[in-house]
Amino acid sequence: MAWTSGLAIYALFWAFSVFLVLPWGVRTGAEVGAEHVPGTAESAPHEVRLGRIAIRVTVVATTLFTLFQLNYHYGWVTVQTVTFFNLEG
């Protein structure tokens, strides 16, 4: 695999990992005992820590990408090993 392809795939893993990581550790204002601000959703997070979220996303994306690269190199799971494709006709 070319390094440009790997970089593009890593970027996809990173973007998808954002949706996995965003709900982790979210506390609403009601959970921390803060006063509700009119005009905001009750489910809105009390604090947003973008640095912490970016680090978590990077760790998750790097782990998933490493597993992807190892599978690509060693061929642990292929189309032939997944039975629901039924490629033999």
C-alpha positions as CSV (number, residue, x, y, z in Angstrom):
1,M,0.0,0.0,0.0
2,A,1.3,3.4,-0.9
3,W,1.9,5.9,2.0
4,T,-0.6,8.3,0.5
5,S,-3.3,5.6,0.6
6,G,-2.4,4.8,4.2
7,L,-2.6,8.5,5.1
8,A,-6.1,8.7,3.4
9,I,-7.3,5.6,5.2
10,Y,-5.9,6.9,8.5
11,A,-7.8,10.2,8.0
12,L,-11.0,8.2,7.5
13,F,-10.3,6.2,10.7
14,W,-9.7,9.4,12.5
15,A,-12.9,11.1,11.2
16,F,-15.0,8.0,12.1
17,S,-13.4,7.7,15.5
18,V,-14.7,11.1,16.4
19,F,-18.2,9.7,16.5
20,L,-17.1,6.8,18.7
21,V,-15.3,9.1,21.2
22,L,-17.6,12.1,21.5
23,P,-20.0,10.5,24.0
24,W,-17.3,9.3,26.4
25,G,-17.3,11.1,29.7
26,V,-19.9,13.7,28.7
27,R,-21.7,15.3,31.6
28,T,-24.6,17.6,31.3
29,G,-25.1,20.7,33.4
30,A,-27.8,18.9,35.4
31,E,-25.4,16.1,36.3
32,V,-22.8,18.5,37.6
33,G,-25.4,20.7,39.4
34,A,-25.0,23.7,37.2
35,E,-27.8,26.1,36.4
36,H,-29.5,25.6,33.1
37,V,-28.8,28.3,30.6
38,P,-32.0,29.3,28.7
39,G,-31.8,28.6,25.0
40,T,-29.6,25.5,25.3
41,A,-30.5,21.9,25.1
42,E,-30.7,20.1,28.4
43,S,-28.5,17.4,27.0
44,A,-25.7,19.8,26.1
45,P,-22.4,19.1,27.7
46,H,-21.3,21.2,30.6
47,E,-17.7,21.5,29.5
48,V,-16.1,20.7,26.1
49,R,-12.5,19.7,26.3
50,L,-11.3,19.6,22.7
51,G,-7.7,18.7,23.5
52,R,-8.8,15.7,25.5
53,I,-11.2,14.6,22.8
54,A,-8.5,15.0,20.1
55,I,-6.1,12.8,22.1
56,R,-8.7,10.1,22.7
57,V,-9.7,10.2,19.0
58,T,-6.1,9.9,17.9
59,V,-5.5,6.9,20.2
60,V,-8.6,5.1,19.0
61,A,-7.9,5.9,15.3
62,T,-4.3,4.8,15.6
63,T,-5.2,1.5,17.3
64,L,-7.9,0.8,14.7
65,F,-5.6,1.8,11.8
66,T,-2.8,-0.4,13.2
67,L,-5.2,-3.4,13.3
68,F,-6.2,-2.6,9.8
69,Q,-2.6,-2.5,8.6
70,L,-1.7,-5.7,10.3
71,N,-4.8,-7.4,8.8
72,Y,-3.8,-6.0,5.4
73,H,-0.3,-7.4,5.7
74,Y,-1.0,-10.8,7.3
75,G,-4.5,-11.4,5.7
76,W,-6.2,-12.5,8.9
77,V,-9.7,-11.6,7.6
78,T,-10.3,-11.7,3.9
79,V,-13.4,-11.7,1.7
80,Q,-13.1,-15.5,1.4
81,T,-13.2,-15.9,5.2
82,V,-16.4,-14.0,5.6
83,T,-19.2,-16.4,4.8
84,F,-22.1,-14.0,4.1
85,F,-20.6,-12.8,0.8
86,N,-21.0,-16.2,-0.8
87,L,-18.8,-15.4,-3.8
88,E,-18.8,-19.0,-5.3
89,G,-22.2,-18.5,-6.7
